Structures are given as structure tokens and as C-alpha cells.
């Protein structure tokens, strides 16, 4: 039973890590896009 528990914890750690990386990538893309829009609006003026 303890072996299954250790495997479950390791699996959960990997899944949470992957989800965190995906969410972080989307957040970085969003902030970069916001910065790009600010730069574009300054150039237009």
C-alpha cells in the first residue's frame, strides 16, 4: 500500500508540474502580448 501511495504522490507531482509550466507559459505569452500592444500604441502616436 505504501508503494502505491509513493507512486501516486510522484504522479501527482509530475502532473502538477506540467500544469504549472503550461499556465506559466500562457501567462508569459499574455504579458509579452500586452507589452507588444503598449509599444505598438506608442508607435502609432
Secondary structure in CASP SS format (residue, H / E / C, confidence):
PFRMAT SS
TARGET T0000
AUTHOR 0000-0000-0000
METHOD secondary structure of the structure
MODEL  1
X C 1.00
X H 1.00
X H 1.00
X H 1.00
X H 1.00
X H 1.00
X H 1.00
X H 1.00
X H 1.00
X H 1.00
X H 1.00
X H 1.00
X H 1.00
X H 1.00
X H 1.00
X H 1.00
X H 1.00
X H 1.00
X H 1.00
X H 1.00
X H 1.00
X H 1.00
X H 1.00
X H 1.00
X H 1.00
X H 1.00
X H 1.00
X H 1.00
X H 1.00
X H 1.00
X H 1.00
X H 1.00
X H 1.00
X H 1.00
X H 1.00
X H 1.00
X H 1.00
X H 1.00
X H 1.00
X H 1.00
X H 1.00
X H 1.00
X H 1.00
X H 1.00
X C 1.00
END
